[in-house]
Amino acid sequence: MREPFSIAMYCWAAGLTMILGALAAKSLPVKKDEAVKEAIHAVVAFGGGVLIAAVAFALVPMGLDSLPLWLGILLFCSGSGLFMLIDEKLSCCGGSRAQFMAMLLDFLPEAVSLGAVFPHNPRLGVLLAIFIGAQNLPEGFNAYRELIAGRATARRVLGMMFALSFLGPAAGLLGYFFLQSKQVPVGALMLVAGGGILYLVFQDIAPLAKMKRHWTPALGATLGFIVGVVGEKLLG
C-alpha cells in the first residue's frame, strides 16, 4: 500500500497549492493602487500562459500519443464545444466560473496521469506533481478573485478549495488502479480537457489580463508559458 499512499500524498500536495494562491489573493489590500492592479492583471496573464502551456506540452501531446489524429481532433473540439455551452449557461445565470473551471480541467486529468505513470516511473510522477503544484498557484489566485467577485465569502471559497484538493488523490488513485494500461480513456480525457481550457482562456481569461494604457501585464503570459516549457523539458 506504500505506492498508492505516495500517489495520494503527491496529488494532494499539488492540489493544496491552489489554496496558497487563494491566500495570496486574499492578502491583497482592499484599496488597490495602480501598482497592485497591474500586478493582478499580470498574474491573470501568467495563469493564462500556464494553462496554454499545459494544453500545448501536457494534455494534447499525451492525449495524441494514444489516439488517432482524427479522433484526437474530434475530442479536442468537443471539449471546446462542451465548455462553450457550460460557459453560456453560467453567463445566463449571471455569473462566470471560467478561472475555476480551467483550474480543475488542468488539475484533474494531470493527477490521473500522475497515478497512471507513477508505478512505471516514480521520478516522472514526482516531477509531474511539482509541475501541477506550480500551475495551481496562479490558478488558485485567479479563481479566488473570480469567486469573490461573484459574491462568495472568503471562508466559503477557501473551504471549497480545501475540499476540492481531495479530488487530486481521488484522480491519482483512479489512474493508478484502473488506467495504468488503458491509455485511450486517459488520452481522451486529456484532449477534452485541453479543448475546454483553450476555449476558456480565450473567451474569459485572456480578456481580463488586458489593462488600458499598461503594456507590461501581458508579459505575464510569456512567463507562464515559460513555466510550461521548463516543466516539459524536466518531464521529458
C-alpha atoms as a printed R data frame, in Angstrom:
    type eleno elety resid chain resno       x      y       z
1   ATOM     1    CA   MET     A     1   0.000  0.000   0.000
2   ATOM     2    CA   ARG     A     2   3.025  2.311   0.079
3   ATOM     3    CA   GLU     A     3   2.801  3.259  -3.598
4   ATOM     4    CA   PRO     A     4  -0.905  4.282  -3.578
5   ATOM     5    CA   PHE     A     5  -0.289  6.311  -0.417
6   ATOM     6    CA   SER     A     6   2.617  8.146  -2.085
7   ATOM     7    CA   ILE     A     7   0.473  8.909  -5.138
8   ATOM     8    CA   ALA     A     8  -2.355 10.231  -2.962
9   ATOM     9    CA   MET     A     9   0.025 12.451  -0.970
10  ATOM    10    CA   TYR     A    10   1.737 13.881  -4.050
11  ATOM    11    CA   CYS     A    11  -1.622 14.651  -5.687
12  ATOM    12    CA   TRP     A    12  -2.969 16.217  -2.503
13  ATOM    13    CA   ALA     A    13   0.136 18.374  -2.046
14  ATOM    14    CA   ALA     A    14  -0.180 19.540  -5.658
15  ATOM    15    CA   GLY     A    15  -3.836 20.431  -5.031
16  ATOM    16    CA   LEU     A    16  -3.114 22.335  -1.824
17  ATOM    17    CA   THR     A    17  -1.074 24.916  -3.730
18  ATOM    18    CA   MET     A    18  -4.340 26.287  -5.129
19  ATOM    19    CA   ILE     A    19  -5.141 27.310  -1.538
20  ATOM    20    CA   LEU     A    20  -1.756 29.037  -1.233
21  ATOM    21    CA   GLY     A    21  -2.606 31.019  -4.359
22  ATOM    22    CA   ALA     A    22  -6.006 31.883  -2.921
23  ATOM    23    CA   LEU     A    23  -4.423 33.037   0.349
24  ATOM    24    CA   ALA     A    24  -2.055 35.269  -1.610
25  ATOM    25    CA   ALA     A    25  -5.059 36.842  -3.351
26  ATOM    26    CA   LYS     A    26  -6.836 37.228  -0.009
27  ATOM    27    CA   SER     A    27  -3.854 39.099   1.469
28  ATOM    28    CA   LEU     A    28  -4.075 41.885  -1.118
29  ATOM    29    CA   PRO     A    29  -5.094 45.279   0.320
30  ATOM    30    CA   VAL     A    30  -8.771 46.175  -0.035
31  ATOM    31    CA   LYS     A    31  -7.886 49.549  -1.529
32  ATOM    32    CA   LYS     A    32  -5.723 48.715  -4.548
33  ATOM    33    CA   ASP     A    33  -3.346 51.275  -6.019
34  ATOM    34    CA   GLU     A    34  -2.225 51.239  -9.652
35  ATOM    35    CA   ALA     A    35   0.800 49.005  -8.985
36  ATOM    36    CA   VAL     A    36  -1.332 46.349  -7.247
37  ATOM    37    CA   LYS     A    37  -3.879 46.402 -10.079
38  ATOM    38    CA   GLU     A    38  -1.076 45.970 -12.599
39  ATOM    39    CA   ALA     A    39   0.306 43.032 -10.617
40  ATOM    40    CA   ILE     A    40  -3.134 41.403 -10.514
41  ATOM    41    CA   HIS     A    41  -3.506 41.680 -14.291
42  ATOM    42    CA   ALA     A    42  -0.012 40.216 -14.682
43  ATOM    43    CA   VAL     A    43  -0.942 37.214 -12.515
44  ATOM    44    CA   VAL     A    44  -4.088 36.673 -14.607
45  ATOM    45    CA   ALA     A    45  -1.938 36.705 -17.749
46  ATOM    46    CA   PHE     A    46   0.607 34.407 -16.069
47  ATOM    47    CA   GLY     A    47  -2.154 31.930 -15.237
48  ATOM    48    CA   GLY     A    48  -3.382 32.056 -18.826
49  ATOM    49    CA   GLY     A    49   0.140 31.365 -20.077
50  ATOM    50    CA   VAL     A    50   0.472 28.411 -17.712
51  ATOM    51    CA   LEU     A    51  -2.836 26.982 -18.926
52  ATOM    52    CA   ILE     A    52  -1.860 27.329 -22.605
53  ATOM    53    CA   ALA     A    53   1.455 25.631 -21.819
54  ATOM    54    CA   ALA     A    54  -0.408 22.795 -20.080
55  ATOM    55    CA   VAL     A    55  -2.509 22.303 -23.213
56  ATOM    56    CA   ALA     A    56   0.475 22.531 -25.579
57  ATOM    57    CA   PHE     A    57   3.006 20.445 -23.647
58  ATOM    58    CA   ALA     A    58   0.998 18.054 -21.485
59  ATOM    59    CA   LEU     A    59  -2.638 17.484 -22.371
60  ATOM    60    CA   VAL     A    60  -2.505 17.429 -26.183
61  ATOM    61    CA   PRO     A    61   0.790 15.513 -26.691
62  ATOM    62    CA   MET     A    62  -0.090 12.897 -24.072
63  ATOM    63    CA   GLY     A    63  -3.602 12.606 -25.479
64  ATOM    64    CA   LEU     A    64  -2.474 12.173 -29.089
65  ATOM    65    CA   ASP     A    65   0.089  9.534 -28.092
66  ATOM    66    CA   SER     A    66  -2.695  7.022 -27.565
67  ATOM    67    CA   LEU     A    67  -5.305  8.104 -30.123
68  ATOM    68    CA   PRO     A    68  -5.513  8.535 -33.897
69  ATOM    69    CA   LEU     A    69  -5.313 12.129 -35.094
70  ATOM    70    CA   TRP     A    70  -8.911 12.301 -36.363
71  ATOM    71    CA   LEU     A    71 -10.299 11.134 -33.020
72  ATOM    72    CA   GLY     A    72  -7.985 13.477 -31.117
73  ATOM    73    CA   ILE     A    73  -9.204 16.463 -33.136
74  ATOM    74    CA   LEU     A    74 -12.821 15.420 -32.612
75  ATOM    75    CA   LEU     A    75 -12.365 15.095 -28.835
76  ATOM    76    CA   PHE     A    76 -10.454 18.386 -28.568
77  ATOM    77    CA   CYS     A    77 -13.179 20.257 -30.475
78  ATOM    78    CA   SER     A    78 -15.837 18.502 -28.389
79  ATOM    79    CA   GLY     A    79 -14.153 19.807 -25.236
80  ATOM    80    CA   SER     A    80 -14.280 23.371 -26.541
81  ATOM    81    CA   GLY     A    81 -17.910 22.970 -27.562
82  ATOM    82    CA   LEU     A    82 -18.899 21.434 -24.231
83  ATOM    83    CA   PHE     A    83 -17.357 24.235 -22.202
84  ATOM    84    CA   MET     A    84 -18.789 26.854 -24.518
85  ATOM    85    CA   LEU     A    85 -22.227 25.523 -23.576
86  ATOM    86    CA   ILE     A    86 -21.350 25.441 -19.876
87  ATOM    87    CA   ASP     A    87 -19.929 28.979 -20.034
88  ATOM    88    CA   GLU     A    88 -23.021 30.221 -21.853
89  ATOM    89    CA   LYS     A    89 -25.281 28.613 -19.249
90  ATOM    90    CA   LEU     A    90 -23.351 30.231 -16.399
91  ATOM    91    CA   SER     A    91 -23.468 33.621 -18.116
92  ATOM    92    CA   CYS     A    92 -27.240 33.347 -18.476
93  ATOM    93    CA   CYS     A    93 -27.402 32.772 -14.720
94  ATOM    94    CA   GLY     A    94 -25.446 35.965 -14.128
95  ATOM    95    CA   GLY     A    95 -22.050 34.528 -13.258
96  ATOM    96    CA   SER     A    96 -18.744 33.224 -14.598
97  ATOM    97    CA   ARG     A    97 -16.537 30.452 -13.270
98  ATOM    98    CA   ALA     A    98 -14.011 30.336 -16.116
99  ATOM    99    CA   GLN     A    99 -10.877 30.525 -13.969
100 ATOM   100    CA   PHE     A   100 -12.221 27.933 -11.557
101 ATOM   101    CA   MET     A   101 -13.309 25.522 -14.284
102 ATOM   102    CA   ALA     A   102  -9.984 25.886 -16.113
103 ATOM   103    CA   MET     A   103  -8.096 25.140 -12.891
104 ATOM   104    CA   LEU     A   104  -9.995 21.878 -12.374
105 ATOM   105    CA   LEU     A   105  -9.718 20.939 -16.057
106 ATOM   106    CA   ASP     A   106  -5.965 21.308 -15.737
107 ATOM   107    CA   PHE     A   107  -5.528 19.676 -12.325
108 ATOM   108    CA   LEU     A   108  -7.667 16.536 -12.512
109 ATOM   109    CA   PRO     A   109  -6.537 14.962 -15.835
110 ATOM   110    CA   GLU     A   110  -2.900 15.570 -14.895
111 ATOM   111    CA   ALA     A   111  -3.495 13.941 -11.493
112 ATOM   112    CA   VAL     A   112  -4.980 10.915 -13.295
113 ATOM   113    CA   SER     A   113  -1.870 10.817 -15.470
114 ATOM   114    CA   LEU     A   114   0.372 11.026 -12.391
115 ATOM   115    CA   GLY     A   115  -1.318  7.988 -10.889
116 ATOM   116    CA   ALA     A   116  -1.045  6.062 -14.135
117 ATOM   117    CA   VAL     A   117   2.668  6.741 -14.744
118 ATOM   118    CA   PHE     A   118   3.967  6.600 -11.149
119 ATOM   119    CA   PRO     A   119   4.359  2.783 -10.903
120 ATOM   120    CA   HIS     A   120   6.451  2.745 -14.099
121 ATOM   121    CA   ASN     A   121   8.479  5.916 -13.455
122 ATOM   122    CA   PRO     A   122   8.287  7.359  -9.908
123 ATOM   123    CA   ARG     A   123  10.712 10.185 -10.754
124 ATOM   124    CA   LEU     A   124   8.442 11.333 -13.570
125 ATOM   125    CA   GLY     A   125   5.480 11.160 -11.188
126 ATOM   126    CA   VAL     A   126   7.219 13.387  -8.643
127 ATOM   127    CA   LEU     A   127   8.201 15.924 -11.315
128 ATOM   128    CA   LEU     A   128   4.627 15.905 -12.608
129 ATOM   129    CA   ALA     A   129   3.352 16.613  -9.087
130 ATOM   130    CA   ILE     A   130   5.730 19.589  -8.804
131 ATOM   131    CA   PHE     A   131   4.592 20.861 -12.210
132 ATOM   132    CA   ILE     A   132   0.907 20.529 -11.259
133 ATOM   133    CA   GLY     A   133   1.529 22.330  -7.970
134 ATOM   134    CA   ALA     A   134   3.326 25.177  -9.755
135 ATOM   135    CA   GLN     A   135   0.384 25.536 -12.134
136 ATOM   136    CA   ASN     A   136  -2.163 25.562  -9.322
137 ATOM   137    CA   LEU     A   137  -0.583 28.573  -7.554
138 ATOM   138    CA   PRO     A   138  -1.556 31.286 -10.090
139 ATOM   139    CA   GLU     A   139  -4.740 29.431 -10.995
140 ATOM   140    CA   GLY     A   140  -5.822 29.393  -7.327
141 ATOM   141    CA   PHE     A   141  -5.045 33.111  -7.088
142 ATOM   142    CA   ASN     A   142  -7.177 33.935 -10.115
143 ATOM   143    CA   ALA     A   143 -10.012 31.545  -9.224
144 ATOM   144    CA   TYR     A   144 -10.239 33.052  -5.721
145 ATOM   145    CA   ARG     A   145 -10.602 36.583  -7.096
146 ATOM   146    CA   GLU     A   146 -13.203 35.411  -9.605
147 ATOM   147    CA   LEU     A   147 -15.317 33.664  -6.975
148 ATOM   148    CA   ILE     A   148 -15.055 36.573  -4.526
149 ATOM   149    CA   ALA     A   149 -16.196 38.918  -7.305
150 ATOM   150    CA   GLY     A   150 -19.227 36.645  -7.641
151 ATOM   151    CA   ARG     A   151 -20.188 37.478  -4.038
152 ATOM   152    CA   ALA     A   152 -18.824 34.324  -2.397
153 ATOM   153    CA   THR     A   153 -17.242 34.778   1.025
154 ATOM   154    CA   ALA     A   154 -13.518 34.209   1.575
155 ATOM   155    CA   ARG     A   155 -14.244 31.477   4.121
156 ATOM   156    CA   ARG     A   156 -16.519 29.634   1.721
157 ATOM   157    CA   VAL     A   157 -14.058 29.845  -1.190
158 ATOM   158    CA   LEU     A   158 -11.112 28.632   0.894
159 ATOM   159    CA   GLY     A   159 -13.209 25.823   2.361
160 ATOM   160    CA   MET     A   160 -14.350 24.766  -1.095
161 ATOM   161    CA   MET     A   161 -10.770 24.749  -2.408
162 ATOM   162    CA   PHE     A   162  -9.625 22.672   0.560
163 ATOM   163    CA   ALA     A   163 -12.412 20.167  -0.101
164 ATOM   164    CA   LEU     A   164 -11.600 20.092  -3.825
165 ATOM   165    CA   SER     A   165  -7.930 19.414  -3.094
166 ATOM   166    CA   PHE     A   166  -9.023 15.885  -2.144
167 ATOM   167    CA   LEU     A   167 -10.159 15.338  -5.737
168 ATOM   168    CA   GLY     A   168  -6.461 15.178  -6.625
169 ATOM   169    CA   PRO     A   169  -5.785 11.996  -4.619
170 ATOM   170    CA   ALA     A   170  -9.042 10.511  -5.928
171 ATOM   171    CA   ALA     A   171  -7.991 11.239  -9.532
172 ATOM   172    CA   GLY     A   172  -4.481  9.920  -8.912
173 ATOM   173    CA   LEU     A   173  -5.732  6.670  -7.401
174 ATOM   174    CA   LEU     A   174  -8.196  6.285 -10.267
175 ATOM   175    CA   GLY     A   175  -5.265  6.455 -12.670
176 ATOM   176    CA   TYR     A   176  -3.236  4.032 -10.545
177 ATOM   177    CA   PHE     A   177  -5.845  1.322 -10.018
178 ATOM   178    CA   PHE     A   178  -7.836  1.450 -13.252
179 ATOM   179    CA   LEU     A   179  -5.976  3.282 -16.025
180 ATOM   180    CA   GLN     A   180  -2.326  2.164 -15.891
181 ATOM   181    CA   SER     A   181  -2.696  0.063 -19.020
182 ATOM   182    CA   LYS     A   182  -5.655  1.948 -20.533
183 ATOM   183    CA   GLN     A   183  -4.110  4.848 -22.389
184 ATOM   184    CA   VAL     A   184  -7.106  5.520 -24.633
185 ATOM   185    CA   PRO     A   185  -9.529  6.801 -21.932
186 ATOM   186    CA   VAL     A   186  -6.718  8.819 -20.293
187 ATOM   187    CA   GLY     A   187  -5.844 10.353 -23.658
188 ATOM   188    CA   ALA     A   188  -9.488 11.120 -24.398
189 ATOM   189    CA   LEU     A   189  -9.897 12.821 -21.009
190 ATOM   190    CA   MET     A   190  -6.821 14.971 -21.602
191 ATOM   191    CA   LEU     A   191  -7.912 16.087 -25.066
192 ATOM   192    CA   VAL     A   192 -11.422 17.031 -23.932
193 ATOM   193    CA   ALA     A   193  -9.898 18.977 -21.039
194 ATOM   194    CA   GLY     A   194  -7.396 20.650 -23.367
195 ATOM   195    CA   GLY     A   195 -10.154 21.824 -25.701
196 ATOM   196    CA   GLY     A   196 -12.153 23.182 -22.781
197 ATOM   197    CA   ILE     A   197  -9.147 25.031 -21.338
198 ATOM   198    CA   LEU     A   198  -8.254 26.656 -24.661
199 ATOM   199    CA   TYR     A   199 -11.827 27.897 -25.073
200 ATOM   200    CA   LEU     A   200 -11.948 29.318 -21.542
201 ATOM   201    CA   VAL     A   201  -8.550 31.042 -21.872
202 ATOM   202    CA   PHE     A   202  -9.502 32.986 -24.974
203 ATOM   203    CA   GLN     A   203 -13.142 33.569 -24.114
204 ATOM   204    CA   ASP     A   204 -12.897 34.583 -20.467
205 ATOM   205    CA   ILE     A   205  -9.365 34.666 -19.039
206 ATOM   206    CA   ALA     A   206  -7.182 36.471 -21.605
207 ATOM   207    CA   PRO     A   207  -9.540 39.492 -21.861
208 ATOM   208    CA   LEU     A   208  -9.192 40.015 -18.085
209 ATOM   209    CA   ALA     A   209  -5.405 40.352 -18.398
210 ATOM   210    CA   LYS     A   210  -5.653 43.459 -20.590
211 ATOM   211    CA   MET     A   211  -5.209 46.794 -18.832
212 ATOM   212    CA   LYS     A   212  -5.690 50.139 -20.583
213 ATOM   213    CA   ARG     A   213  -2.518 52.173 -21.037
214 ATOM   214    CA   HIS     A   214  -0.410 49.407 -19.468
215 ATOM   215    CA   TRP     A   215   1.685 47.065 -21.557
216 ATOM   216    CA   THR     A   216   3.696 45.019 -19.043
217 ATOM   217    CA   PRO     A   217   0.930 42.792 -17.537
218 ATOM   218    CA   ALA     A   218   0.643 40.815 -20.789
219 ATOM   219    CA   LEU     A   219   4.275 39.727 -20.356
220 ATOM   220    CA   GLY     A   220   2.943 37.520 -17.566
221 ATOM   221    CA   ALA     A   221   1.559 35.211 -20.247
222 ATOM   222    CA   THR     A   222   5.079 34.755 -21.621
223 ATOM   223    CA   LEU     A   223   6.437 33.926 -18.168
224 ATOM   224    CA   GLY     A   224   3.585 31.489 -17.563
225 ATOM   225    CA   PHE     A   225   4.289 29.762 -20.868
226 ATOM   226    CA   ILE     A   226   7.983 29.516 -19.971
227 ATOM   227    CA   VAL     A   227   6.982 27.642 -16.795
228 ATOM   228    CA   GLY     A   228   5.335 25.104 -19.088
229 ATOM   229    CA   VAL     A   229   8.415 24.922 -21.323
230 ATOM   230    CA   VAL     A   230  10.660 24.235 -18.316
231 ATOM   231    CA   GLY     A   231   8.201 21.667 -16.980
232 ATOM   232    CA   GLU     A   232   8.042 19.897 -20.319
233 ATOM   233    CA   LYS     A   233  11.839 19.690 -20.515
234 ATOM   234    CA   LEU     A   234  12.086 18.337 -16.968
235 ATOM   235    CA   LEU     A   235   9.305 15.809 -17.554
236 ATOM   236    CA   GLY     A   236  10.825 14.769 -20.867
